[in-house]
């Protein structure tokens, strides 16, 4: 299997016309300064020097802002630096993130001049009430329209959603997930909403007007969304925010369902469901479950949580690898 790496270039809040209630990209990404053109070049070179020499697919990604909203001259300047590395074969493509209401035939035509492969939209929710309460400044229809334009222009579409925004419910999140599937993205990201210092959401929290999801609730909501995306064969490229010094040292995080291994918690919960849906709990004393190699840790559960739960039903529980198994198939021996 060819490994995939993304070299991230963060341009926090650059050209964003609205300040979403949850957002301070500088603190979330750990990137405080907007990089210069020379700085972008240095970041790319630094990452390339640390990546393994084995065969891999590498892309350069511009994240954290509203890329298609910045002046055309700046877009071309940033993209030209990235294009240099595509042209010399060091990387294979370019990815960028932007707002749903900043997609047009004109700016897509500009991106066609470069090796941009994926355009990622911060959809966050497909519920207009949630979008309004979150200060997004666009509608669900904007997400639908821009997604169609991106796909028609021949780009791969990426979509991000957030759970637990102001006014959100699990029902709304599941509806959003199904609507996201209908937009036919190639890949998706799922983020739980966090309360970050200096944001409007922090003020709402202090005033008792917003309550974030607990870790448990966030995992359960995400688990069901994950299933929807997985059943639609979407590439789920991130679940939970990437750990940064600002978050892990609690410099900026006030509260919310942040966990450095959030995806592991979700996958553990998915395996717990499979076990309890498919296993027959008899009076046997011992249980051995066989799973695919890549699923072993998830089946055991974060902190051996699934094994500990099953041990309440059996005297001993072991989960082992069967190299003949793939994906989520498993079988069990009871004795």
C-alpha positions as CSV (number, residue, x, y, z in Angstrom):
1,X,0.0,0.0,0.0
2,X,1.3,3.4,-1.0
3,X,1.5,5.8,2.0
4,X,0.0,9.2,1.8
5,X,1.4,12.4,3.4
6,X,0.2,15.9,3.4
7,X,2.5,18.8,4.0
8,X,0.3,21.4,5.9
9,X,0.6,25.1,5.3
10,X,-1.6,27.0,7.8
11,X,-2.9,30.4,6.8
12,X,-5.0,31.1,9.9
13,X,-8.2,33.2,9.2
14,X,-6.6,34.7,6.1
15,X,-9.5,36.3,4.1
16,X,-12.3,34.9,6.3
17,X,-15.1,37.5,6.1
18,X,-16.8,36.1,9.2
19,X,-15.6,35.1,12.6
20,X,-17.4,31.9,13.4
21,X,-18.3,31.6,17.1
22,X,-16.0,28.5,17.6
23,X,-13.0,29.7,15.6
24,X,-9.6,30.8,16.4
25,X,-7.5,29.0,13.8
26,X,-4.2,30.3,15.3
27,X,-4.8,28.5,18.5
28,X,-6.4,25.4,17.0
29,X,-3.7,24.8,14.5
30,X,-0.8,26.0,16.7
31,X,0.2,28.3,13.8
32,X,0.3,31.9,15.0
33,X,1.8,33.8,12.1
34,X,0.6,33.8,8.5
35,X,3.6,32.4,6.6
36,X,5.4,34.5,4.0
37,X,6.0,33.1,0.5
38,X,9.6,32.4,1.6
39,X,8.3,30.8,4.8
40,X,6.1,28.4,2.7
41,X,9.1,27.3,0.8
42,X,11.0,26.6,4.0
43,X,8.1,24.6,5.5
44,X,7.8,22.4,2.4
45,X,11.6,21.8,2.4
46,X,11.6,21.0,6.1
47,X,8.8,18.4,5.7
48,X,10.3,16.8,2.6
49,X,13.6,16.3,4.5
50,X,11.8,14.4,7.3
51,X,9.5,12.2,5.2
52,X,10.6,8.6,4.5
53,X,12.3,8.0,1.2
54,X,10.1,5.0,0.4
55,X,7.5,5.3,-2.3
56,X,4.7,7.6,-1.1
57,X,2.1,10.0,-2.4
58,X,2.7,13.5,-1.1
59,X,0.5,16.6,-1.4
60,X,0.9,20.1,-0.2
61,X,-2.2,21.4,1.7
62,X,-3.2,25.0,2.4
63,X,-5.4,25.0,5.5
64,X,-6.9,27.2,8.1
65,X,-8.4,30.1,6.1
66,X,-10.4,31.0,3.1
67,X,-7.9,30.4,0.3
68,X,-10.1,31.3,-2.6
69,X,-11.0,34.6,-0.9
70,X,-7.5,36.0,-0.8
71,X,-6.4,38.3,-3.7
72,X,-5.6,36.4,-6.9
73,X,-2.0,37.6,-6.8
74,X,-1.5,36.0,-3.4
75,X,-3.3,32.8,-4.5
76,X,-0.9,32.5,-7.5
77,X,2.1,33.3,-5.3
78,X,1.3,30.5,-2.8
79,X,0.3,28.0,-5.4
80,X,3.4,28.8,-7.5
81,X,5.7,27.8,-4.6
82,X,3.8,24.5,-4.3
83,X,3.7,24.0,-8.0
84,X,7.5,24.1,-8.1
85,X,7.6,20.9,-6.0
86,X,5.0,19.2,-8.2
87,X,7.0,20.0,-11.3
88,X,10.2,18.6,-9.9
89,X,8.4,15.4,-8.8
90,X,8.9,15.9,-5.0
91,X,5.1,16.1,-4.5
92,X,2.2,14.9,-6.6
93,X,-0.6,17.4,-5.9
94,X,-2.0,20.4,-4.0
95,X,-5.0,20.5,-1.7
96,X,-6.6,23.6,-0.2
97,X,-9.5,24.5,2.1
98,X,-11.9,27.3,1.7
99,X,-15.4,28.5,2.4
100,X,-18.5,27.2,0.5
101,X,-19.6,30.8,-0.4
102,X,-16.2,31.6,-2.0
103,X,-16.4,29.1,-4.9
104,X,-17.1,30.4,-8.4
105,X,-16.3,29.4,-12.0
106,X,-13.7,32.2,-12.0
107,X,-11.7,31.1,-9.0
108,X,-11.9,27.4,-10.0
109,X,-10.5,28.4,-13.4
110,X,-7.5,30.0,-11.6
111,X,-6.9,26.8,-9.6
112,X,-6.9,24.9,-12.9
113,X,-3.7,26.7,-13.8
114,X,-2.0,24.7,-11.0
115,X,-1.9,21.1,-9.9
116,X,-4.7,21.5,-7.4
117,X,-6.3,18.1,-7.0
118,X,-8.6,18.5,-3.9
119,X,-10.7,21.4,-2.7
120,X,-12.0,21.0,0.8
121,X,-15.0,22.9,2.1
122,X,-15.7,23.7,5.7
123,X,-19.3,22.7,5.6
124,X,-19.7,22.1,9.4
125,X,-23.4,21.5,9.2
126,X,-26.2,21.2,6.7
127,X,-28.7,22.7,9.1
128,X,-29.3,26.4,8.5
129,X,-30.3,27.2,12.1
130,X,-27.0,25.7,13.3
131,X,-25.1,27.6,10.6
132,X,-26.7,30.9,11.7
133,X,-26.1,30.3,15.4
134,X,-22.5,29.4,14.6
135,X,-21.9,32.6,12.7
136,X,-20.9,30.9,9.5
137,X,-22.4,33.5,7.2
138,X,-23.5,31.0,4.5
139,X,-26.4,28.6,4.0
140,X,-26.6,24.8,3.4
141,X,-27.6,25.6,-0.2
142,X,-24.2,27.4,-0.6
143,X,-22.6,24.1,0.4
144,X,-24.7,22.2,-2.1
145,X,-24.0,24.6,-5.0
146,X,-20.2,24.9,-4.4
147,X,-19.8,21.2,-4.0
148,X,-21.5,20.7,-7.4
149,X,-19.3,23.3,-9.1
150,X,-16.1,21.7,-7.6
151,X,-17.0,18.2,-8.8
152,X,-18.1,19.5,-12.3
153,X,-14.8,21.2,-12.7
154,X,-13.0,17.9,-12.2
155,X,-11.6,18.5,-8.7
156,X,-11.8,16.0,-5.8
157,X,-14.2,17.3,-3.2
158,X,-13.5,17.2,0.5
159,X,-16.0,18.2,3.2
160,X,-15.6,18.9,6.9
161,X,-18.3,18.7,9.5
162,X,-18.5,19.7,13.1
163,X,-20.6,18.1,15.8
164,X,-22.0,19.8,18.9
165,X,-22.3,23.4,17.4
166,X,-24.8,25.8,18.9
167,X,-28.3,24.6,18.2
168,X,-27.0,21.2,17.1
169,X,-28.6,17.8,18.0
170,X,-27.7,14.2,17.2
171,X,-30.6,14.1,14.8
172,X,-29.4,17.1,13.0
173,X,-25.9,15.7,12.8
174,X,-27.1,12.4,11.3
175,X,-29.2,14.3,8.8
176,X,-26.1,16.4,7.9
177,X,-24.0,13.2,7.5
178,X,-26.5,11.8,5.0
179,X,-26.7,15.0,3.1
180,X,-22.9,15.1,3.0
181,X,-22.9,11.6,1.4
182,X,-25.4,12.9,-1.2
183,X,-22.8,15.6,-2.3
184,X,-20.4,12.8,-3.3
185,X,-17.1,14.0,-1.6
186,X,-14.0,11.9,-2.0
187,X,-13.0,12.4,1.6
188,X,-14.4,13.9,4.9
189,X,-13.3,15.1,8.3
190,X,-15.3,15.0,11.5
191,X,-14.5,17.5,14.3
192,X,-16.1,17.9,17.7
193,X,-16.7,21.5,18.7
194,X,-14.3,22.8,21.4
195,X,-14.5,25.9,23.5
196,X,-11.3,27.9,22.7
197,X,-10.2,31.0,24.6
198,X,-10.9,34.3,22.9
199,X,-13.8,33.0,20.8
200,X,-17.4,34.1,21.0
201,X,-18.3,30.5,22.0
202,X,-16.1,31.0,25.1
203,X,-18.3,33.9,26.1
204,X,-21.5,32.0,25.4
205,X,-20.1,29.2,27.6
206,X,-19.2,31.6,30.4
207,X,-22.7,33.0,30.3
208,X,-24.3,29.6,30.4
209,X,-25.7,29.9,26.9
210,X,-23.7,27.0,25.4
211,X,-22.8,23.6,26.8
212,X,-20.3,21.5,24.8
213,X,-20.7,17.8,24.3
214,X,-19.1,15.4,26.8
215,X,-16.4,13.1,25.5
216,X,-18.8,10.2,25.8
217,X,-21.6,12.0,23.8
218,X,-19.1,13.2,21.2
219,X,-17.8,9.6,20.7
220,X,-21.4,8.2,20.4
221,X,-22.5,10.9,17.9
222,X,-19.3,10.5,15.8
223,X,-19.6,6.7,15.9
224,X,-22.9,6.8,14.0
225,X,-21.7,9.5,11.6
226,X,-18.6,7.4,11.0
227,X,-20.8,4.4,10.0
228,X,-22.8,6.5,7.6
229,X,-19.6,7.7,5.9
230,X,-17.9,4.3,5.9
231,X,-21.0,2.6,4.4
232,X,-20.8,5.2,1.6
233,X,-17.2,4.3,1.0
234,X,-15.9,7.8,1.8
235,X,-12.3,8.3,2.9
236,X,-12.5,9.5,6.5
237,X,-9.2,11.3,6.7
238,X,-9.5,12.8,10.2
239,X,-11.7,12.3,13.3
240,X,-11.0,14.9,16.0
241,X,-8.6,17.8,15.9
242,X,-4.9,17.2,15.3
243,X,-3.0,17.6,18.6
244,X,-1.1,20.9,18.8
245,X,0.9,22.4,21.7
246,X,-1.9,25.0,22.2
247,X,-4.4,22.3,22.8
248,X,-2.4,19.6,24.5
249,X,-0.9,22.0,27.1
250,X,-4.3,23.5,27.8
251,X,-3.0,27.0,26.8
252,X,-6.1,27.8,24.8
253,X,-8.7,25.0,25.4
254,X,-11.3,26.0,28.0
255,X,-13.5,22.9,27.7
256,X,-15.1,20.5,25.3
257,X,-14.6,16.9,24.0
258,X,-10.9,17.0,23.2
259,X,-8.9,13.8,23.3
260,X,-5.6,13.1,21.7
261,X,-6.8,9.7,20.7
262,X,-10.4,10.7,19.8
263,X,-10.5,8.5,16.7
264,X,-9.3,5.5,18.7
265,X,-12.2,6.1,21.1
266,X,-14.7,6.1,18.2
267,X,-13.2,3.0,16.6
268,X,-13.2,1.2,19.9
269,X,-16.9,2.0,20.3
270,X,-17.7,0.7,16.8
271,X,-16.0,-2.6,17.7
272,X,-17.9,-2.8,21.0
273,X,-21.2,-2.5,19.0
274,X,-20.1,-5.3,16.6
275,X,-19.3,-7.6,19.5
276,X,-22.6,-7.0,21.3
277,X,-24.6,-7.2,18.1
278,X,-23.1,-10.4,16.8
279,X,-21.7,-12.4,19.7
280,X,-23.9,-14.9,21.6
281,X,-23.2,-14.7,25.3
282,X,-23.3,-18.2,26.6
283,X,-22.3,-19.7,29.9
284,X,-18.8,-20.5,28.4
285,X,-15.9,-19.6,30.6
286,X,-13.5,-18.5,28.0
287,X,-13.7,-16.5,24.8
288,X,-11.2,-16.0,22.0
289,X,-12.0,-13.6,19.2
290,X,-10.1,-13.5,15.9
291,X,-9.9,-10.2,13.9
292,X,-7.9,-8.8,11.0
293,X,-4.4,-7.6,11.8
294,X,-5.0,-3.9,11.3
295,X,-8.1,-4.0,13.5
296,X,-6.5,-5.7,16.5
297,X,-6.0,-2.6,18.7
298,X,-9.4,-1.2,17.9
299,X,-11.1,-4.5,18.7
300,X,-9.2,-4.7,22.0
301,X,-10.4,-1.1,22.6
302,X,-8.7,2.0,23.9
303,X,-7.2,1.1,27.2
304,X,-8.4,-2.5,26.6
305,X,-11.9,-1.2,27.2
306,X,-13.6,-3.8,25.1
307,X,-11.7,-6.7,26.6
308,X,-12.6,-5.4,30.1
309,X,-16.2,-5.2,29.2
310,X,-16.3,-8.7,27.8
311,X,-14.6,-10.0,30.8
312,X,-17.7,-9.2,32.7
313,X,-19.4,-11.9,30.7
314,X,-16.6,-14.5,30.6
315,X,-13.8,-15.6,32.9
316,X,-11.2,-14.9,30.3
317,X,-11.1,-13.0,27.0
318,X,-8.4,-12.9,24.4
319,X,-8.5,-11.1,21.0
320,X,-6.1,-12.4,18.4
321,X,-5.1,-11.9,14.8
322,X,-6.2,-14.1,11.9
323,X,-4.3,-13.1,8.8
324,X,-7.0,-14.5,6.6
325,X,-9.5,-11.9,7.9
326,X,-10.0,-8.5,6.3
327,X,-11.8,-5.3,7.4
328,X,-14.3,-5.9,10.2
329,X,-14.9,-9.6,9.9
330,X,-14.3,-11.7,13.0
331,X,-15.2,-15.0,14.5
332,X,-15.1,-16.3,18.1
333,X,-14.4,-19.6,19.9
334,X,-16.1,-20.2,23.2
335,X,-15.2,-23.1,25.5
